[in-house]
Amino acid sequence: MEEKKVYHLSHTDLDGYSCQLITSKIYDNIEFINSNYGQEIDERLAQIVKQVSKNDMVLITDLNIDLQQAKYIDEKAKEIGFELVLLDHHKSGEDCASLYEWYTLDVSRSATKITYDYFSTKSDISELEYYVECVNAFDIWLQEQTELFELGKVLARYVMASKEINRIMFSEENFIYIKYMLENAMKYVKNKDAYIELDDLLHSIKKSFFREDKNNTLENLVSEYIVKLLNKNKDKMTIYYDGKKGILTYSAGNISIIGNAFLKANPDYDFFLDINSRKNISARADNKYDVSKMAQKLFGGGGHANAAGGRFLEFKDSFIYENIKEQVQKLMQSC
């Protein structure tokens, strides 16, 4: 019989990722999804429901879902037949917790601590105990536990500063990266003055993830890595306009460098297009297509033949890449 799959939805901060770090030590067949609050939770729950099967498990941590979201996922769990578990510590979840037995709420512990205590009865994860206490001390603000609190503070900055891999386009790689950062930090947490040592090591640990053979600046190493991800995923990211072939990214950052590198490596592509949450469009080409004309016609913008921009005013931001691509491609097909 096929092993059940676990879909673990968690918050996008230290507490949320640490919950997933714990379950990564327990389950092999597990998919990690991360979300902020509001609309993104709705989209992520719908995304999970499309994939989950009978007897699978949906685990939600460090997110207090509202009554409407709770009703939705509860009905889907009964309809499809998957196990549903929510572990959280936000007081604003009290209404939901009083209605659903799968909703565990404890405001006295961080979600990481709750998750650790929940799963430590099922598996030996004692190697994580000190790390968990560091996260707990920071997340529920136990400043009197000075060493633990300071370590947690540095770890929280680790997560906040580890945004080099866009989680909308590359959610799996984003999690792998943050997990790598936290696991490497765990090697030092019991050292004397570990929080100072880790603060000094942040940049070098980052570079160790992206560096393969030759050393370079972090910016260049990240750009090379992102281009490789784009090459790997280009088929599902390809768009077409005016008989030309392009690739669409979302908030990729460093567009000039990444766009140029991708187009050089993929001569069958004519343009590189990026859109962000503020509806801004950036277009790049490599002497094969005049993107200023596209920017002017589609996005009310303009620029140069190889570098142009504009705004997609009707764009509705989404947290699912496929939804973003669908809107852009639909506009291109209509013009």
N, C-alpha and C positions, 0 to 999 in steps of 0.2 A: 504494500500500500504506500502511496506517495506521502512523504513527510509533509505535515502541515506547514504552511508558510506564515510567517509573522510579518505584519505591516506595522512598523513602529513610527508613529507620528509624534513629534516632540517640538519644543520651542527652539528658537534660534539663538539662545544665549548659552552661557556656561552650564547652567543647570539643565537645560534641555538636551544639549549634546552629551553631557555626562550621563544622563539616563540612558542614552543610546550606547555610550561606551560600555556600560554595564551589560546591556542585553546582547552586545556583540560578542561577549565572552560566554554567552549561554546558548544562543541559537545560531545554527549554520544557515538555515534557509530563512533569511530575514532581509527585509527591505526597509531602508531608513528614509523617512520623509520629514521635512522640517517646515514649520510655519510660524509666522507672526499671527497676531490676532486679526479679527474682522473678516473681511471678504476672503482672505487667503485660507482660513480654516474651512470655509464653505467649499472652496475649490479643491482643497486637499482631501476632504472627506469624500467628495464626489469622485475624485481621481482614484481613491482607494476602493470605493464601492464598485467601480468598473472592473477592478482586477481581482478582488477577493473572492474566494470560493468557500463552499461549505466546509466546516471543520477547521478553517484557517483561524488565525487570531489577529485582531486589531487591537493594538496597545497604544494608548494615548497618554503622554506624560508631560507635565509642566505646562499644560494648557487647560484653563477652565473654559469649557465650551458653554455656550448659552443654552437656554431652554429649547429653542428651535433646533439648534444643531444637535442637542442631545436626543430630542424626539426623532429627528431624521436618522441618526446612526443607530438608535435603538430599534427602530422599525426595520431598518435594513438588516440588522443582525438577526432578527427573528425571521425575516423573509428569506434570507440567504442561508442562515444557519452557521454563522461564524461566531467565535468567542470574542467577547468585548470586555476590555479592562481599561479603566482610566485611573491614573495615579497622579494626584495633584495636591497643591498646598495653598492655593489662592482662596482667600475668604469669599471672594465674589462667586465662587462655585457652590455655595451652600444650598441654594435652591435646587440645583440639579442633583447634588449629592443626596438630598432628602428624598428624591423621587426614584432614583435608580440604584440598584444594589451593585452594579458594576462600577459605580462612581465612588472611588475611595478618596476621601478628603481628610487631610491632617495639616492644620496650619502651623503646627509646632516644629515641623521638619521641612527641609528642602525637598523638592521632587526627587533629586538624586538620592537623598537619604531614604525616602519612602520606597523608591525603586530598588535600592540596594537591600533594604530590610525585607521587601516582598520576595525577591529572588534568591536571597541568601539561604532561605529555607529549602530551596529547590536545587541549589548548586553551590559548590565551594568557590566563592569569589572573594575570599578573605584578603587576597593580595590587593584588593581595591579599597580596603577599609580606611586607611589613612588618607588616601586621596579623597574619598567620599566625605570624610570629616572636614577636609579643607574647603570643599565646595559648599558644604552645609554651613560652615562658620561664616563664609562670605555671603551666601545667598539669603540667610535669615539674620545677617548683620550681628554676629556674636563677636564684637570688637574686643571683648575682654580676653578671648582666646587668641592672643596676639599673633603667635607664629602661624596658626592655622588660618586666621583671618587674612593676614598679609599674603600668604600663599594663594588663598582663594582669590584675592584681589588681582594678583598677577595672572592667574589662570583665566580669570574673566577677561582681562585685556588680551590674552592670547587669542581667545575666540573672537573678540571684537575686531582685532587687528588681522584676522585671517580671512580676508574677503577676496583674495586673489583669484579664486575660482568661482565663477558665477553659478549660484545654486539653482537658478531658473533654467539655464541651459544644461548644466552639468551637475545635477543633484548628487549622483553617486560619487563622482570625483570630489565634489565639495565635502561630502561626509568623510571620505577616505583621508583627505587632507587635514581636516580638523581632528579626526581621530589620531592621525599621525602626530600632530602637534601635541595633543594631550598625553598620548602614550610616551612620547619622548620627555615631556615635562615630568611624568611620574617617576622617571629614573632619578630625579634630583630632589623630590619633595621631602625626603627625610634627611637631607644634608643640612649641616649647620648654615644658617642664613640662606636657606634655599630660595626664598623669595627674591633676594638680591641676585643670587647666581642665575636664576631663571630669567630675571629681567635683563641681565647682560647677554643671555644666550638666545633670546627670542629671534633676532635677525639670522643668526647662524643656523638655528634649527629650521627656520623657513627655507633657507638656501639649500639645506641638505635634502629637503623634499624635492625641490625642483631641479637640482643639479644632477646631471647624468655623468658626463665625462669631463668636459672642460668647464672650469669655473668662469663665472661672469658676474655682472651686477645682478641683484635680485630682479630688477625690472626686466632685464634682458632674458633671464632664466624663465621668468613667468611668461613672457611673451612667446618664447619658444614652446613652452608647454601648452599654452592656449592654442597656438597654431596647430600643434599635433592633435589636440582634441577636436579642433574644427575639421582637420583632415579626416579623422576617424568618423565624425558624425555628419560629414558634408551632404551625404545623400538625403537625409531627412531635413536638412536645413537649406536645401536648394530652392530658389525662387526664380521666376522667369518674368521678363518684361521686354517688350519691343523686340522680340526675337532673340534676346540676350539672356545669358545664364548668370545668376548671382547667388550669393549666400547671405542669409539674414541672421544677424546676431542681436542679442538683447543686452543692453548695458554692458558691452564687452570691455569698455575702457581702452585707452591707448590705441584708438582706432587707426591712426596713421601708421603706426609700426605694425600692428597685428594685421590690418587690412592689406598693407603692401606685401608683407611676408606671405600671407595666404595666397594672394594673387600670383606672386612669383612662383610659389610651389605648385600652383594649380592653373596652368595656362589655358585650360578649357573654360575657366570662369572669367566673365567679363566685368563684373562689378561686385563690390562688397558693401552691404548696407547694414547699418546698426540703428536700432530704435531704443529709446529709454522711457522710463515711466513718466517723464515730463512731456512726452509726445515728440521729442526732438529726434530728427533724422540726421545721420551722418553717412555720406556715401563716398566711396573711394573706387578708383579705377587705376589701371596700369597701361595707359595709352591705347586701350582697345575700345573704349566706349566713353562718350561724353556724359558723365553723370550730372553735370550742371543742368542739362536739358531735362533729365528725369526729375531732378530735384525741383525744378521750376514748374513742370507740368503737374506732378503728383502732389507736391508738398509746399507749393507756394514759395519756394526758396530759390537757391541758385548757388553760384560759386565758380569753380574752375572745372576744367574738363576731367581732372583726376581727383578733385576734392570738392565736395559740395555738401549742402545741408538744407534743412527746412523743417517744417512741423506737420505732423499727421494729426490734424485737429480733431478728427472723428475717432481717433484711436482710443479704445477702452483698455486700460491696463489690465493685465492678467498675470497670474503666477504660474500658468501652464504654458510652456513654450509653444505648443501646437496651436493654442488659441491665439497667440500673438502672430504667429506665421500666417494663420488663416485670414486674419484681418488685412495684413499687408498684401498677400497674394490676391485676395478678392479685389482690393483697390486697383492693383496692377492689371488684372484681367478686365476690369471695367473701363479702362482708359486706352 
